[in-house]
Amino acid sequence: MKKWRAWIVMLIIVAALFGTLFTYKYMEIKGKMEYFANLPEPDFPVTVVDVKAIDWVPAIEAIGFIEPNQGVTITTEVSGVIKSLDFDSGMSVKQGQRLLGLDSDVEEANLKSSQARLPAAKAKYIRYQDLYKKGSISKEAFDDAQASYFSLMADIESLKATIDRRIINAPFSGEVGLRNVFLGQYIQPGTDIVRLEDTSLMKLRFTIPQTELADIHIGQEVDIAIDAYPETNFQGKISAIEPAVNYQSGLVQVQADIPNNDGRLRSGMFARAHIILPTQENQVVLPQHAITYTLYGDNVYIVYKDDKGDMRVRQSVVKTGERKRDNIHVLDGVKPGDQVVTTGQVRLSNDVKIRIVDNDALKTPAETPML
């Protein structure tokens, strides 16, 4: 009997302790809930931009490489020793100007020998022609004299052509690059002698999608940016459009001419082309960082005031168009007069309270800071 009483007393003590602990935790949780319930609604700091209707100049952007109006690597068709070099690296040359001559002493000697035999062969041909008309010689003798004379003239022409091939002239006017050969050097056919380019007019060849083919035409202006001259904007015009579309990529090749009167452009330079399209008036343009990109679409947060006058945001799905540097053309979802959040979107959702602050951390600096 005493044993049962001890167990009952122990259970009562345990129940009392458990009840005390439960009551303490309940009051603690209730107090925290009341504390958080009475806290003021948080507001999130954001930066905003006022949407205004502006003129938007659309452009087709492409990349390519600068090419010369004409360019060729001067080589030789025959082997030989360089006897004369008539140009220096980097000089300007005219069409037909002599650049290089190979040793042709043997060919010139053979030419003189053939030319020395020509008068006798010609006289014999004329004499045999008269004798053949009088019937004094056979047809075979006349044919031999005629063949000898014509063969000798052909040999002379061949030797002259051989000598001419050993003299290299500029095929067009332009500027030569660095000379790769030296006086007295023996060169083989195909040896690179020097690069010759006509840089008075440069060309930019690039590709565009076939979907934009209807937006371009011959003579259309093109703004061209060169990395070597970041502060200069070069102007060109479309001079040629490939008549066929590449069926594998769906791209069309386009060529633009760029005046190069100051000689700053060089072939091989990387360039970005902006084909200017007709201006669109009263368009909505936003900074690119104002757009939130998700799997469900692109959206922005638009600021509005509630009944109490507090600043809040609502999410709006937008349709975007062309991007240009730090800006993006918004086709739908935002109208002039709206205030759009530009930074601080990470913690936002529909109808949350916000606080507008001034912060230009994402503003593009005038100069890139040194590392």
VOGU-3710 file (C-alpha; in Angstrom, 3 decimals, decimal comma):
1> mkkwrawivm> 0,000/0,000/0,000  2,802/2,377/0,866  4,456/1,558/-2,481  1,414/2,651/-4,455  1,219/5,900/-2,503  4,831/6,662/-3,414  4,137/6,181/-7,133  1,064/8,434/-6,966  3,035/11,188/-5,233  5,775/10,927/-7,887
11> liivaalfgt> 3,260/11,194/-10,735  1,686/14,242/-9,133  5,087/15,923/-8,842  5,982/15,133/-12,486  2,605/16,430/-13,684  3,088/19,625/-11,700  6,544/20,173/-13,166  5,327/19,493/-16,735  2,364/21,846/-16,266  4,656/24,576/-14,958
21> lftykymeik> 7,050/24,200/-17,927  4,182/24,158/-20,452  2,627/27,261/-18,905  6,016/29,060/-19,040  6,643/28,213/-22,707  3,082/29,098/-23,640  3,362/32,524/-22,049  6,794/33,073/-23,681  5,535/32,214/-27,185  2,378/34,263/-26,665
31> gkmeyfanlp> 4,464/37,232/-25,612  6,680/36,991/-28,673  3,668/36,725/-30,967  2,123/39,807/-29,401  5,467/41,603/-29,729  5,849/40,836/-33,411  2,174/41,554/-34,055  2,572/45,036/-32,621  5,764/45,778/-34,583  5,384/48,437/-37,301
41> epdfpvtvvd> 5,260/47,157/-40,913  8,785/47,091/-42,354  9,648/49,214/-45,359  12,364/48,325/-47,834  14,757/50,911/-49,298  14,689/51,149/-53,094  15,732/53,544/-55,827  13,271/54,535/-58,513  13,153/56,222/-61,886  10,360/58,335/-63,340
51> vkaidwvpai> 9,202/56,953/-66,673  9,113/59,529/-69,469  8,253/59,174/-73,150  11,339/59,723/-75,283  12,433/59,130/-78,866  14,057/55,750/-79,405  16,425/55,173/-82,309  16,432/51,427/-82,985  19,441/49,807/-84,575  20,555/46,417/-85,813
61> eaigfiepnq> 23,759/45,459/-84,052  26,383/43,210/-85,601  30,094/42,499/-85,335  32,734/42,022/-88,006  36,280/42,780/-89,116  37,656/45,652/-91,161  38,912/44,790/-94,655  40,835/46,960/-97,145  39,406/48,190/-100,418  42,066/46,040/-102,086
71> gvtittevsg> 44,726/43,941/-100,452  47,256/41,405/-101,672  50,439/39,745/-100,476  53,086/40,335/-103,144  54,836/37,108/-104,198  56,884/35,866/-107,141  56,075/33,225/-109,759  59,703/32,254/-110,363  62,780/31,603/-108,250  65,940/33,672/-108,328
81> viksldfdsg> 68,277/36,038/-106,562  66,958/39,515/-105,684  68,960/42,005/-107,743  67,082/45,197/-106,830  64,657/46,337/-104,111  62,864/49,522/-105,101  60,678/50,113/-102,026  60,962/50,566/-98,269  58,676/49,274/-95,535  55,584/51,399/-95,003
91> msvkqgqrll> 55,913/53,587/-98,110  53,117/54,527/-100,479  53,394/53,212/-104,037  51,588/53,901/-107,294  50,053/51,389/-109,643  52,717/49,932/-111,933  55,611/51,132/-109,767  58,553/48,716/-109,710  58,980/46,971/-106,371  61,528/44,213/-106,923
101> gldsdveean> 63,704/42,709/-109,643  65,256/39,247/-109,801  68,559/38,478/-111,511  67,820/37,981/-115,242  71,292/38,190/-116,812  70,947/34,781/-118,532  67,532/35,586/-119,975  68,675/39,005/-121,185  71,721/37,438/-122,879  69,524/34,859/-124,637
111> lkssqarlpa> 67,213/37,695/-125,707  70,113/39,637/-127,269  71,270/36,500/-129,075  67,815/35,899/-130,530  67,388/39,538/-131,481  70,781/39,435/-133,246  69,625/36,495/-135,410  66,282/38,079/-136,208  67,352/40,395/-139,108  69,043/37,520/-141,001
121> akakyiryqd> 66,063/35,230/-140,459  63,695/37,958/-141,643  65,781/38,708/-144,741  65,968/35,020/-145,600  62,196/34,697/-145,215  61,551/37,668/-147,536  64,115/36,464/-150,086  62,688/32,919/-150,134  59,211/34,367/-150,488  60,214/36,164/-153,713
131> lykkgsiske> 62,052/33,088/-155,043  59,091/30,853/-154,289  56,785/33,165/-156,248  59,152/32,910/-159,233  59,271/29,129/-158,896  63,045/29,112/-158,210  62,757/27,130/-154,893  60,554/24,388/-153,616  57,643/24,841/-151,268  59,523/22,902/-148,579
141> afddaqasyf> 62,461/25,323/-148,590  60,115/28,308/-148,315  58,208/26,705/-145,436  61,461/26,065/-143,541  62,515/29,708/-143,878  59,086/30,926/-142,809  59,004/28,591/-139,778  62,502/29,633/-138,687  61,581/33,310/-138,826  58,258/32,974/-136,927
151> slmadieslk> 59,819/30,619/-134,367  62,600/33,111/-133,675  60,058/35,928/-133,142  58,117/33,688/-130,730  61,315/32,915/-128,829  61,991/36,637/-128,473  58,483/37,261/-127,109  58,887/34,341/-124,696  62,200/35,688/-123,402  60,697/39,147/-122,934
161> atidrriina> 57,808/37,649/-120,957  60,246/35,653/-118,833  62,223/38,797/-118,047  59,016/40,695/-117,240  57,995/37,956/-114,787  61,237/38,539/-112,913  60,268/42,178/-112,356  57,438/42,728/-109,810  55,358/45,899/-110,087  52,592/47,202/-107,825
171> pfsgevglrn> 49,225/45,933/-109,138  47,415/48,959/-107,654  48,153/52,089/-105,665  48,384/51,701/-101,920  50,645/51,319/-98,938  53,143/48,509/-98,441  53,771/46,917/-95,077  56,915/45,400/-93,653  59,397/44,009/-96,161  60,106/40,294/-95,665
181> vflgqyiqpg> 63,048/39,873/-98,098  66,512/41,365/-98,554  68,827/42,311/-101,398  70,774/39,311/-102,681  68,394/36,793/-101,110  67,430/33,713/-103,109  63,665/33,257/-103,072  61,365/30,488/-104,215  58,028/30,852/-106,043  55,297/31,895/-103,610
191> tdivrledts> 57,632/33,613/-101,133  55,829/36,413/-99,233  57,608/39,634/-100,160  55,386/42,352/-98,703  51,734/43,145/-98,033  50,154/45,822/-100,246  46,808/47,373/-99,303  44,640/50,151/-100,663  43,294/51,722/-97,453  41,688/54,812/-98,965
201> lmklrftipq> 38,336/53,091/-98,500  37,798/50,345/-95,939  35,069/47,721/-95,846  33,249/46,073/-92,960  31,720/42,660/-93,610  29,223/41,352/-91,064  26,153/39,124/-90,837  22,571/39,766/-89,734  19,597/37,400/-89,207  17,345/36,941/-92,201
211> teladihigq> 14,434/38,228/-90,080  16,033/41,713/-90,215  16,718/41,651/-93,943  13,659/43,789/-94,690  15,022/46,589/-92,464  18,206/47,236/-94,474  18,933/48,570/-97,960  21,839/49,751/-100,089  23,074/53,186/-99,017  21,767/52,872/-95,458
221> evdiaidayp> 23,907/54,573/-92,814  25,911/52,482/-90,370  27,544/53,675/-87,141  30,766/51,771/-86,546  32,608/51,484/-83,246  36,266/50,413/-83,147  37,876/49,242/-79,908  41,132/50,976/-80,846  39,308/54,366/-80,923  36,656/54,180/-78,166
231> etnfqgkisa> 35,940/57,913/-78,323  35,420/58,022/-82,109  32,304/57,011/-84,024  32,994/56,091/-87,654  30,336/56,486/-90,324  29,746/54,107/-93,217  27,100/53,054/-95,707  25,872/49,659/-96,806  27,364/48,953/-100,228  26,429/45,311/-100,837
241> iepavnyqsg> 24,027/42,644/-99,549  24,597/38,967/-100,223  21,801/37,731/-102,536  21,622/34,331/-100,812  20,827/33,392/-97,211  22,965/30,737/-95,544  20,493/27,893/-95,141  22,454/26,395/-92,230  22,608/29,505/-90,041  19,887/31,737/-91,501
251> lvqvqadipn> 22,337/34,641/-91,690  22,927/37,126/-94,504  26,286/38,733/-95,239  26,343/42,530/-95,529  29,169/44,851/-96,553  29,557/48,502/-95,580  32,045/51,025/-96,999  33,901/53,298/-94,567  35,905/56,346/-95,742  39,436/56,248/-94,360
261> ndgrlrsgmf> 40,867/59,594/-95,387  42,803/59,995/-92,136  44,256/56,488/-92,419  43,368/55,425/-88,888  41,547/52,239/-89,863  43,574/49,088/-90,453  42,509/45,790/-91,937  41,751/43,087/-89,390  40,376/45,492/-86,773  37,404/44,220/-84,769
271> arahiilptq> 34,350/46,438/-85,230  30,766/46,742/-84,014  28,174/47,913/-86,509  24,951/49,710/-85,629  22,579/49,961/-88,582  20,391/52,974/-87,906  16,631/52,394/-88,328  13,798/55,012/-88,406  13,246/56,848/-85,099  10,289/55,758/-82,943
281> enqvvlpqha> 8,652/58,585/-80,988  7,134/58,511/-77,470  8,695/55,263/-76,355  9,316/53,895/-72,850  12,981/53,277/-72,093  14,250/51,924/-68,761  17,646/51,050/-67,296  18,352/47,375/-67,854  18,789/46,718/-64,134  15,175/47,764/-63,545
291> itytlygdnv> 14,018/44,548/-65,230  13,717/41,395/-63,128  14,247/38,292/-65,257  12,497/35,087/-64,145  11,440/31,783/-65,661  7,888/33,110/-65,813  8,742/36,258/-67,751  10,258/39,701/-67,362  8,728/42,081/-64,840  9,217/45,369/-63,026
301> yivykddkgd> 7,970/46,847/-59,747  5,804/49,954/-60,139  5,421/52,327/-57,181  1,971/53,420/-55,981  0,392/54,993/-52,858  -2,178/53,168/-50,729  -5,157/54,717/-48,901  -2,934/55,770/-46,003  -0,435/57,445/-48,302  2,254/54,809/-47,821
311> mrvrqsvvkt> 4,492/53,953/-50,762  4,025/50,394/-52,021  4,877/48,413/-55,159  3,050/46,093/-57,483  4,594/43,654/-59,879  3,975/44,220/-63,598  4,904/41,843/-66,417  6,629/43,670/-69,275  7,455/42,948/-72,888  10,933/44,110/-73,790
321> gerkrdnihv> 12,517/44,941/-77,114  15,960/46,052/-78,185  18,773/46,652/-75,721  21,249/49,468/-76,197  24,133/49,718/-73,744  22,559/50,233/-70,272  19,020/50,882/-71,542  16,213/48,662/-72,779  13,162/49,467/-74,889  9,944/48,446/-73,084
331> ldgvkpgdqv> 7,111/47,627/-75,459  4,342/46,846/-72,951  3,672/46,792/-69,183  4,880/50,297/-68,298  3,479/53,664/-69,304  4,830/57,224/-69,104  4,299/58,737/-65,656  4,946/55,505/-63,735  7,652/55,214/-61,101  9,696/52,042/-61,540
341> vttgqvrlsn> 12,040/50,480/-58,994  15,617/50,287/-60,284  17,439/48,691/-57,325  16,376/46,730/-54,243  14,028/44,322/-56,051  15,417/41,224/-54,299  13,321/41,694/-51,121  10,194/42,984/-52,840  6,870/41,322/-53,532  3,391/42,582/-54,356
351> dvkirivdnd> 2,049/45,339/-52,083  5,074/45,558/-49,759  5,905/48,907/-48,237  8,938/50,685/-49,636  11,084/53,687/-48,863  12,679/55,661/-51,708  16,347/56,472/-51,203  19,021/58,107/-53,304  21,721/55,674/-54,406  23,709/55,851/-57,630
361> alktpaetpm> 25,808/52,705/-57,027  24,677/51,215/-60,346  25,220/54,393/-62,322  27,782/53,898/-65,103  30,921/55,893/-64,162  32,323/58,428/-66,581  35,692/56,655/-66,430  36,522/53,049/-65,704  38,403/52,895/-62,391  41,989/51,682/-62,458
371> l> 42,588/48,245/-60,911
//
